[in-house]
């Protein structure tokens, strides 16, 4: 077994367990309902949300550095659950504008997810005291950039499946069905092949984000 | 020039505005999936199908069978039911409806193992054909039951299970199911209906209060005032919270007493009241009591499985538990995810289990409790006189129904705890006809709605 396979084995085992769970999910539906078709139209908003988050979180972490992880205001922003942001947005949204659309959903998603992701990245950054702080701001910036570039792939791999599925609460409250609603519906309807496909695709994304042969993990 | 252009735009916008205003905005609690007249089987799918399709017969708001796609029907001496189709019925693509379409729909439902289980059960044992250009159907079921059940089967175009003849044409938009009025014999008045997926009751409530929904069910746990733009509409429903007992009728005898005393009116709210009798009184059954059952001795332990997710039901079950405690019984409430509960029910692995049941709008619906393969016969209930008793149920008003209920009352396997009403808010400008079938499923249903302003 080479080094890469050895490194990937525990992760693959977890995904295999997830796949087995999806196939063998217990329970049945009283009156057989057909699972809905995959919401292809939701892919673009999901990609937009994931893309914005994937850029905004590292940029903020780069600007704030590892010190952000212990900032109380960030913790305060991170604390409210998705439901609160969704309900707040719905309450403040003027009735005359009609029901909130995809942009409002994106805003609520960023409000809910961004503080947590910035903290995740900041916490993973090494301390800057005494070095590179002693070498000046330019060195600090360069170190942060290097660290974040190395972190970015693994961070995406770890968090991407969560972003794709954790939008469920926002989708339910705002009435904008997307990928979160899709997997939830498949769980409720016990669409085992559909769920297995979901797990398979997420596992593939994880696998693609892993460093290959010759790349230092 | 600029002023003229602005005026022209304003004219165009004002011309468009009424069209927008005439759309009825609605919500769906669950994704109904793709419109499919063969495989689609859920309450939400039934709403979609009733808008985009026509069954051979319909059910009026009073529950009587009325013509729909068939203008007339005749019963032959051998029990064959022959239908005369309307000449003016057209599919959404403009093609006229033929007997071949009816035959294909019914045969596909009988042939396809993935077809709707509800529709397959309706057609169980039936044979279909065409004679003299008219479709016919022969079934072992009594005529009254068969006709009422046929209202659940809209006719699809041959080889096109997504194509129907209903008063509205359907198109799917991202996150919305849109129905637009079309030329139809029911002459729909409203421009169209747009459904959004809103599974969260808080989301529905906010949308209703902000005027984004023309129709919606308010959250039952809140005693909120109806907004000025809407009015309260209450509809009777054939819906009950039913408890099944795998420990014989003894525990049900206790529950029969507790259900009368357990629920304070403020907890019941506007949409629930304690059930009376064994079968839904809304379907015309007399309230009967359980006969000759010995309740288990106190103190005792009873385990009741229920589906999580409905806060108001959970509170009512807690009230029931408190009532049981006063009699020395520990009623353990075991919450379960809905599909896991269904699994336990179907395997018969429970002492007591409860679930919400929406009955079809005819008395034969209760046979689901009794028939050997009935979808609600979770305890394997049987009786040697059952087959003969069912044979005598030719119409909804024959005395044989009382005899059948007598068989059940001696050894029931299930007992309703609560009867439910449908409480909805409807835009004041929208005129709708409430019925026990809801706003959509009766004939003319949504085709009979109109805006008053």
Boltz contact constraints between the chains, C-beta under 6 A:
constraints:
  - contact:
      token1: [A, 27]
      token2: [B, 339]
      max_distance: 6.0
  - contact:
      token1: [A, 27]
      token2: [B, 340]
      max_distance: 6.0
  - contact:
      token1: [A, 27]
      token2: [B, 343]
      max_distance: 6.0
  - contact:
      token1: [A, 28]
      token2: [B, 342]
      max_distance: 6.0
  - contact:
      token1: [A, 28]
      token2: [B, 343]
      max_distance: 6.0
  - contact:
      token1: [A, 29]
      token2: [B, 339]
      max_distance: 6.0
  - contact:
      token1: [A, 30]
      token2: [B, 342]
      max_distance: 6.0
  - contact:
      token1: [A, 31]
      token2: [B, 41]
      max_distance: 6.0
  - contact:
      token1: [A, 31]
      token2: [B, 117]
      max_distance: 6.0
  - contact:
      token1: [A, 32]
      token2: [B, 41]
      max_distance: 6.0
  - contact:
      token1: [A, 32]
      token2: [B, 117]
      max_distance: 6.0
  - contact:
      token1: [A, 33]
      token2: [B, 41]
      max_distance: 6.0
  - contact:
      token1: [A, 33]
      token2: [B, 42]
      max_distance: 6.0
  - contact:
      token1: [A, 34]
      token2: [B, 33]
      max_distance: 6.0
  - contact:
      token1: [A, 34]
      token2: [B, 39]
      max_distance: 6.0
  - contact:
      token1: [A, 36]
      token2: [B, 31]
      max_distance: 6.0
  - contact:
      token1: [A, 36]
      token2: [B, 33]
      max_distance: 6.0
  - contact:
      token1: [A, 37]
      token2: [B, 34]
      max_distance: 6.0
  - contact:
      token1: [A, 41]
      token2: [B, 174]
      max_distance: 6.0
  - contact:
      token1: [A, 90]
      token2: [B, 206]
      max_distance: 6.0
  - contact:
      token1: [A, 95]
      token2: [B, 210]
      max_distance: 6.0
  - contact:
      token1: [A, 95]
      token2: [B, 211]
      max_distance: 6.0
  - contact:
      token1: [A, 99]
      token2: [B, 212]
      max_distance: 6.0
  - contact:
      token1: [A, 172]
      token2: [B, 199]
      max_distance: 6.0
  - contact:
      token1: [A, 172]
      token2: [B, 200]
      max_distance: 6.0
  - contact:
      token1: [A, 173]
      token2: [B, 200]
      max_distance: 6.0
  - contact:
      token1: [A, 173]
      token2: [B, 203]
      max_distance: 6.0
  - contact:
      token1: [A, 175]
      token2: [B, 196]
      max_distance: 6.0
  - contact:
      token1: [A, 175]
      token2: [B, 198]
      max_distance: 6.0
  - contact:
      token1: [A, 175]
      token2: [B, 203]
      max_distance: 6.0
  - contact:
      token1: [A, 176]
      token2: [B, 175]
      max_distance: 6.0
  - contact:
      token1: [A, 177]
      token2: [B, 175]
      max_distance: 6.0
  - contact:
      token1: [A, 177]
      token2: [B, 197]
      max_distance: 6.0
  - contact:
      token1: [A, 185]
      token2: [B, 31]
      max_distance: 6.0
  - contact:
      token1: [A, 190]
      token2: [B, 339]
      max_distance: 6.0
